[in-house]
Amino acid sequence: MSDAMWGGRFDLPMDHLVQEFNATILIEKRVTPFSIIGSTAHVHMLAAQHILTEQEAGEILKGLEAVRQEVENGQFVFDVADEDIQMAIERRVTELVGPVGGKMHTARSRNDQAQLDVRLYTRHAICEIIKAIRDLQRTVIDKAEQYMGVMFPGYTHFQTGQPILFSHWMMAYFWMLERDIGRFEDAYKRLNVCPLGAAAMAGTTFPIDREMTSKEMGFERPSENSVDTIGDRDHLIETDSAAAICMMHLSRLCEEIVLFTSQDIHFFDLSDDFCTGSSIMPNKKNPDIAEKIRGKAGRVFGNLQAMLTMMKGLPLAFNTDMSEDKEPTFDSIDTLHMSLRILKPMLEKMTVNADQARLGAGRGYSNATDLADYLARKGIPFRQAHHIVGHIVNYCVKHNTDLEKMTLEEYKQFSDAIESDIHEFITLEACVAARRSFGGTAPECVTEQIERAKARLTIIHRIITKEAPCLNKGRNSCNDLGR
C-alpha cells in the first residue's frame, strides 16, 4: 500500500527511483512563501462560504503561520517524499494541527494550486526584473551625460557609416530596455488571472467564491475556463520570451563592450574588478563578465525553446510534462536578474577614451553622406549627388587622402557645385550638429532625448505598486487569522 496522500488507489509504494525522478519540491523551494499566501486566501474563502467552520479555519491558519515561520527560519524540511511544495505544506500543517489540516485542500487540486503558486511567484519576479531594468537605465543615462559631446563612430555592417555622439549610441540601449519593460508589463497582465478554483480541470462541486480569492491575492479576475486554466503555460512562455529578448539586448551591449575594449579599437576601458586574467599570458585583461552575459543569452533562448517544445503537442488539460515548466523559467528569471545587476556597476565604472573614439568616428569617410547632402542642397538630385560622392571617395582611397584634406580644386574635378564653404560642412562637429531631426544625434536632440528618458524613470509602474501590498497582505492575514 502506498503512503502517499493520493495513495489509496495503489497496492504498492512508489519505487524510490520514481519518487526521486518525479519530485519537483527542490526546484519549487522559492515558491514556498507564495504557496502559503495562496493557501491562506483559500482558507479565508472556505470559511467565508461556510465550507469550513471558523474554528477549523483558525486551526489551519495557525498551522500555515507556523510553517511560514519555519520556512523563514530555515527549519522547514524539503523532502522528495512529499513530491512537491503543495503536498509538503499540507503534510506539515497536518502534523502541526492534526487531521483538520487535510481540510484545507477542499475544493482545490494540486493542478490549480501549483498554477497559483507559480503565478504569484512570477508576478513578484517580473516586478523585481523591472526594478533592475530601471536601475540599469539610470546608469545608461548617467553614462550618456558623463560623456556628452564625445564623438563616436556609427556603424552599419560594422563598417563606419556616420559620426554620432557617444551619448546617442549609449541611449540606444535605454530604449531597448524600455521596450523590455513593456514586454514584461504585458506578460504580467496576462498572467495576473487567478487559476484557483479550476481544481483538477473541471471546477468544483463546492460553492466557492473565486472572486474573493482573486481579489485577496491582487489578481485582476478569476480565469474563465477551467480546462484552459489547467492546460495553460502561456504566461510562463511569455515571461521566458520577454527574458530572452531582454537578454538579447544585454548580449548586444556586451558584444560591443567586448569589441570596443579590445586593444585594436580601445574606445572603452573596463575596471579591473570586472575583468579577469589569463593563467599563462600575464599581459591579458579579459572582459569575461561581458562575455559571460553574452553566453548566458543563449541559455535563456534555450529555456524559451524548451518551454515551446514541451507544450507544442500536449492534449488538454494537465500532463506531467508541464511539471518541467518551472526549471527553465526560474533559470531564465535568475539569469536575467543577475545579468542586469552585474551589468549596472560594470557600466558605471567603464571609461570612454574620447580621443580614440573621435579617431574612430572620422575613419571610413564617415562624412561622405554630409557631402552628398551638401550637393543635394545645391539642387543636384540626391541619387546623382550620391554617385558623385562615390567617385570622390574612390579618388580619396586611391590617393590615400580624406575628404576634409581635399582642396577645392580637387573637388571641382567632380562637381562645379562644390564651393569654398565645403570644409565647413564636413567636420565631425558639423556632421553631428546637422542631424537635428527628432531622435537624431545632434547635441540638442540627444539632450532632449535624455530628458524624455528621465521622465520615463519617474513613472511608478502600477503593477509594482500593486504587488508589494498584495504580498504583505497575504503574509499579514496569515498572521492575524492564524491566531
N, C-alpha and C positions, 0 to 999 in steps of 0.2 A: 504494500500500500504506500502511496506517495504522501509525504508530509507537507507538500506544497499547499498554499492557501487554496489553490484550484484543484487539489489532488484527489477529490472524492471520486472522480471518474476512473482513476487509474489503479491498476493492481500492483505496479512496480514503481519504485522510486526512480527519479531521473538519474541516468548514468552520470558519473562525475565529469566526464568529458563534455557531455551535452550541457550540463549545468554551467561549466566554465565557458563553453562556446556561446551559449545563449544569453549569458548575463550581460546587461548593459549598465549595471549600477556604478561601476568605477568610472565610466565615461560621464555618467549623469550627476556626479557629485555636485557640480556647480549649480544645478537647478534645485538643489535641496531647499534653500530658503523660499524659492518661488513655489515649490510644491506645497510647503506648509501654508503659504499665503492662500493658495488655491483651495486646500482642504479646509482652511478656516472659513473662507467665504461659503464653501459648500455646506458646512455645518450650520452656519448662520441661517442659510436659506432653508435647510431641512427643519430647523427649529421654528422659523417663521411660518412655514407651511404645515406645522404640526405633524410632520413625518417623524421627527424626534421630539421627545419631551425636553423642556428647558433643563431638567436635571441631567438627562443623557447628553445633551449638547454641551452643558457646562463641564461634565467629566471629560468628554472628548477634547474640548478646547484646553483644559488643563494639561492633558497629555500632549497635545500639539505644542503648547508653550514649553513644556519640559523638553521635548525633542528639539525645539528651536534652540534652547539654551545649550543642550548637549552638542549640537552642531557648532554653535558659536564658540564653545569652549574646547572643541576638538575631541569630545568624548564619545560622539556618536560612532557606532561601528558600521562600516560599509562592508557587507558580507555578500559574496556572489551567490550564496544560497537564497538570498532574497530576490534574485534576478534583476530587479530594477528599483529605483528610488521610491516609487509609489508603494510597492509592497514592503519595502524596508521601513518606511514611516508608519504604515498601518501596523506592521508587526510590533514595532517598538511602542506605539501608543497603546496597543492591546496589552503588552507586557506591563505597562505602567498603570493602566486604569481598569484592566480586566476585559471581559468579553464585550462590554459595551463599545469598546474601540472598534470592533468589527462593523458597527452600525454606520460608521462614517462613510463606508463605501456604498451605502444605499443610494440607488438612483444614479449611479455612475459606473463607468468601466475604466479600466486602465487605458483604454483607447482614447477616450475624451480627456481623461486626466493627464496623460502624458502629453497630449497635444497642448493642453492648457499650460502645463509647466514650462514647456519649451517656448511657447509664445510669450509668456511672461518674461522669461529669461532673455529672449531675443529682442523684445521691446527695450529692455534695460540696456542690452549690449549696443543696440543701434544708437541710443542716446549717448552712451559713452564714446562711441565712434564719432558721432557728430561733434561732440565736445573736443575730441582730439584733432579732428579736421580743422575746427575753428582755431585751435591753438597754433596749428601749423600755418594756417592762413595769416595769422598775426605776424608770424616770423617772416613769411614771404613779403608782406607789406613793409616790415621794418628793414629788410634787406634791400628792397627796391628803393626806399627812401635814403638809406645809408649811402648808396652808390648812384644817386640821381645825377645825371649828366655824363656818366661813363659811357663811351661809345662801345658798341658790341656788334659783332657780325650777325646778320640774319641769314639763315641758311634755307635753301631748298635742295633736296637730293644730297644733303650735307656738302654742298658746294656754296661758297659765299654768294649771296644774292644781292642784298642791300644792307646798308648800315642801319642799325636801330640803336636804341638805348638799352643798356643792360637792364634797367628798371622795367622796360617794356617786355623784355624776354622773361624776367622774373615774374611779372604779374600774369603772364600767360598761365602759370601754374595755379594762381589764385582762382581763376575762373574755371579751370578743370576741377579743382576741389569744390568749388561752389556747385557745379553740376553733380558732383558726387553726393553732396548733402541732399540735393533734390531727389536723387535716386533712393537714398536711404529713407527720406521722408515718405516717398511714395510707397516703398516696401512696408514701412510702418503702418500706413493707412490700411493696407490690405491684410496685414497680419493682426491688426487690432480689432479682431472679431472673436467673440468668446465661443469656444467649442464646447464648454462644459454643458452637459445636458444631452449631447448627442448620444451618450452612452456607448454601447458596443458599435452601433451603426444605425439603429432603428429608432432611437429615442428611448423613453422610459414610460412605464405604466404609472409611476408616482406623480402626484400633482405638483411638480417642481415649478419654481419661478425663475426662469432663465434671465429675465430682465434684471432681477435683483442681483444675482451673482455677477452678471455682466457689468452692472453699474458699480458694484462694490470694488471690482478689480480694475476699473478705469477703461473698460472696453467700450467701443462705440455702440455695439449692439451684439446680440447673440447671432450665431451663424444660422443660415436659412434652411439648409438641407442636411440632415444628419448623415446620410450616406456620403455626400460630398465632403462634409466636415472631416470624417474619419479617414477618407482616402486622399485628403489634400496635403500636399507639401509645397504648394506654390510659394507660400510665404517664406520658406527657407531657401527655395531656389532663387527667389528674387533677392533675398539678403545676400546669398552667395554671389549672385550676378553683380549686385552693387559693390560688393567687396572686391570682386575680380576686376571690375572696371577701375575702381579706385587704386588697386594695386598696379594696374597697367599704367596709370598716371604717375604713381610714385616711381615705378620702374623707368619710365621715360626720363623723369628728372634725374634719377640716379645714373642712368646711362650717360646723360650729358655731363654730370659731375665727374664721372669716370673719364670721359673724353677730355674735358676741359681742365682736369688736374694733371694730365699727362705732361711729361717734360717737353714733348713736341709742340704742345699748344699752350699750356700753362696760363690759362686765363684765371684759374682759381687755385687756391691753396686750402687744404683741409687741415684742421687742428690735429696735432699728434695723437690726442686721446680718442680720435675717431678713425685711426688708421692702424695697420699692423705692419710687421716687418717680415723678412724672409729668413728661413733657417740656414741658408747658405750664402745669400747675397747681402752683405752688410749695408749696401747703399740703398736698399729698397724701402719705400714708404708706400704701402698699398692701400687703396681706397676700399678696403674689404667690406665695410658696412654698406656702402652704396652698392657694391656687387652682390652682397647678401640679400638686400631688399630686391634687387633686380632678379635674383634667382628665385626668391620666395614667391614672386609673382606667378611663376609657372606652377608652383604648388597650389596656389589659390585657384588658378584656372582649372587645374585638375580636379579640385574639390567640386567646382561647379559641374564639370563634365560627369563626375561620379554620380552626383545627385540626379542629373538629367537621365543618365543611363539607367540608374536604379528604378526610376519612375516610369520609363517610357512604355513598358509592356505590362504594367500591373492592372489586373481587373479590380473593380470596386468591391469592398471598400478597403479594409485593412489587410495587409500582408506583412509578414515578419521581415521581409526585405526592408520595410520602412524603418525598422529599428536602426538601420545603417545611416539614418539621416543626420544624427547628432554629431558624429565624429568629424565628418568633413566640414560641417557648418561651424562647429566650435573651433576647429583648426583655422578656418578662414577668418573668423572673428578675432581670434588670438593673434594670428599673423599680421593682419591689417592693423590692429590696435597697437601692437608693439612697433611695427614699422613706422607708423605715424609718430609715436612717442620718441623714437630714437632719431628720426629724421629732423625733428624740430631743433634739438641742440646742435646737431651736426651742421645744419644750415646756419644757425646763429653764429657759430664760430668760424664758418667759412669766410675767407677773404678773397677779394677780387683784385687781380693785378690790372689796374686801369691802363697802364701803358701797353701791356701785351694785348689786352682786349682791343685797344684802339688800332694797333697794328693789324690785328685780325680783321677788324671792321673795314680797313682800307684795302685789303687784298682782293684779288679776283675781279678787279674793275667793278667794284660794288656800286660806283656812282654812274654806271652806264645808263641805267633807267632814267636817271635825272637828266642826262644829256639828251636822251630821246624825248623826254617831256619838254625840255628847253626848245627843241626843234618843233615839237607839236604846237607849242605856244607861238611860234613864229609863223604858223599857218600851214606847216607841212603835215599831211596826213600821218597819223601815228604809225601805221604799218610801214610807210615809206621811211619815216624817221627811224624806226626800229632797224630797217635794212641798212641805212646809212651808218648808224652807230655800230652795227655788227661789223661793217668794213673798217671802222675806226679802231675797234677793239682788236681786230685781226692785225691791223697795222702796228698797234702797240705791242702785241705778242711778238711779232716778227722783229721789231726794233728794240725790244726789251725796255719799254718805257711805260709810263702810266698816263691816264687821261689828263690828270692835273699838271703833268710835266710837258705836255704837248704845247707847242707855240701856236699862235693864231694862224701863222702861215701854214703850218701843217694841217690845222683844222680846215682851212679854206680849200684844201685839196679835195675835201669830201662834200662841203656844202658852203655856199656863199651866205647862207642864213646865219652861220655862226659868226658872232661878233666879239668885240674885245671884252664884253662882260661875262663871257662863258665861264671863266675860272671862279667867279663869284657863286655860281650855281652848283658847282660840283665838289665843293669842300664837304667833308663829312658832316660838319655842323649844319651846312645849308641843306644837305640831303635829308637829314633827320628833321630839321625845323620845318621843312616844306610839307611834311606829311601831317597836315592838320585835320584831316578827315576824322570823324568820330571813331574812336578806337585806334587811331593811328599812333605813330611813335614820336611825334613832336613833343617837346618837353611839356608844354602846357596841356596837351592831350593826356599824357601819362599822369601828370599831376591830378587832373580831373578824374581820371580813371581810379587813381589811388583813393581819392576822396569818396568816390562811389563805393569802392570796396570797403572802406572803413565804415560807411553807412550800413553795409550788409552785416558787418560784425556786430552791430548794435541790436540786430534782430534777435529777440529771445524766442527760440523755437517753441511753438505751442506743445509739441509732443514732449519736450524735455520738462516744461513746467507742469505738465500733467503727470508725468511718470513718477517723479520723486514722491509727491504726496500719496500717490496710489500705493507705492511700496511701503511707505511709512504707515499708512492707514492699515495695510494688511498686517504689519508687524504689531502695531499698537492694539488692533482689535483682537489679535490673538492673545495679547497680554491681558486686556481688560476683561474679555468674556471668558477667559480661561480660569478666572479666579472663582 
